[in-house]
Amino acid sequence: MAQSGPKLRVRLASVALRAVQSLAAKAANRSRRGARPWAEHTVSDLLVAHRLASILGDGDRVLDVGCGSGHWLARLQLFRDIDAVGVDLAPPVARPGIALEAYDGFRLPFPDHSFDVTMFCYVLHHLGREHAQALLAEARPVTRRRIVLLEDSMAEFDFWYRVRNRCHRLETEMVYATESDSYTGPDGDAMFLTHAEWRRTLEEVPGVSAVSVQTLADLHNYAHHTLLVAALT
Ligand SMILES: C[S@@+](CC[C@H](N)C(=O)[O-])C[C@H]1O[C@@H](n2cnc3c(N)ncnc32)[C@H](O)[C@@H]1O
């Protein structure tokens, strides 16, 4: 139905005032360009980072192994004033406020007790069991308090998840092998471990005193996102 005269006038005035409002706000905030670091992350990722940040303190030194472009460290820096270091196979693109470097995929090039927390975010399931265990054992001496994993893990993987995991493995092995000469994919099964299997794997790392497993399904559209925290003695 056509709008009556007064209603239409109010509608048009409202649209015009909103347009001016928006332009004025943009003009007033033009010097803040780049001051919205939140905008580059999804809400899910920010919620996960917020949960992760709850086990960190300001001033902590945090290592992210397999950091990609360092975006988990960048997300954590939105919540905590951390000293952030990331390593990956290929030299990652520099990010302000984060020290990113390439390493050989096996030996973490840092002195003992260099970090309060070492994280592996969606990395270990791309490796074979021995390689993943060796990297966790490498992380132990360089870390003072906790080893943290974000992983694709569930209490049990059903048929569709086994299909999803197989495709994820095929795709990423192809990409990482092309991007880096140092990448060696798993010989046998990749590490798509259940919650209980990850718990056991972390408990086997010398010096781990307790392991917590937390599903992040409430923060994501997909149920496989899992946070594992290993406390060190
Ligand atoms: C799925 S991406 C995850 C990147 C980032 N951690 C994130 O959560 O967005 C897996 C990363 O693991 C890295 N990677 C593969 N093998 C590795 C190894 N042996 N040591 C460290 N990183 C490795 C890859 O280069 C890639 O950046």
The ligand as a Tripos MOL2 file, in Angstrom:
@<TRIPOS>MOLECULE
LIG
   27    29     1     0     0
SMALL
NO_CHARGES

@<TRIPOS>ATOM
      1 C1         46.1180  -24.8690    9.2170 C.3       1 LIG1
      2 S1         47.5400  -23.8860    9.2410 S.3       1 LIG1
      3 C2         47.3460  -23.0910   10.7840 C.3       1 LIG1
      4 C3         47.9920  -21.7490   10.8170 C.3       1 LIG1
      5 C4         47.7170  -20.9720   12.1020 C.3       1 LIG1
      6 N1         48.3040  -21.6370   13.2460 N.3       1 LIG1
      7 C5         46.2270  -20.7940   12.3120 C.2       1 LIG1
      8 O1         45.6760  -21.3950   13.2300 O.co2     1 LIG1
      9 O2         45.6060  -20.0600   11.5400 O.co2     1 LIG1
     10 C6         48.8500  -25.0430    9.5970 C.3       1 LIG1
     11 C7         50.1970  -24.3890    9.6750 C.3       1 LIG1
     12 O3         51.1380  -25.3870   10.1170 O.3       1 LIG1
     13 C8         52.3490  -25.1140    9.4730 C.3       1 LIG1
     14 N2         53.2210  -26.2960    9.6130 N.ar      1 LIG1
     15 C9         53.2550  -27.4440    8.9290 C.ar      1 LIG1
     16 N3         54.2350  -28.2490    9.3820 N.ar      1 LIG1
     17 C10        54.8190  -27.6050   10.4130 C.ar      1 LIG1
     18 C11        55.8870  -27.8800   11.3160 C.ar      1 LIG1
     19 N4         56.6050  -29.0110   11.2520 N.pl3     1 LIG1
     20 N5         56.2000  -26.9800   12.2520 N.ar      1 LIG1
     21 C12        55.5170  -25.8360   12.3410 C.ar      1 LIG1
     22 N6         54.5060  -25.4880   11.5200 N.ar      1 LIG1
     23 C13        54.1650  -26.3650   10.5660 C.ar      1 LIG1
     24 C14        51.9540  -24.7610    8.0590 C.3       1 LIG1
     25 O4         52.9830  -24.0690    7.3880 O.3       1 LIG1
     26 C15        50.7330  -23.8800    8.3430 C.3       1 LIG1
     27 O5         51.0680  -22.5240    8.4960 O.3       1 LIG1
@<TRIPOS>BOND
     1     1     2 1
     2     2     3 1
     3     2    10 1
     4     3     4 1
     5     4     5 1
     6     5     6 1
     7     5     7 1
     8     7     8 2
     9     7     9 1
    10    10    11 1
    11    11    12 1
    12    11    26 1
    13    12    13 1
    14    13    14 1
    15    13    24 1
    16    14    15 ar
    17    14    23 ar
    18    15    16 ar
    19    16    17 ar
    20    17    18 ar
    21    17    23 ar
    22    18    19 1
    23    18    20 ar
    24    20    21 ar
    25    21    22 ar
    26    22    23 ar
    27    24    25 1
    28    24    26 1
    29    26    27 1
@<TRIPOS>SUBSTRUCTURE
     1 LIG1         1 GROUP 0 **** ****
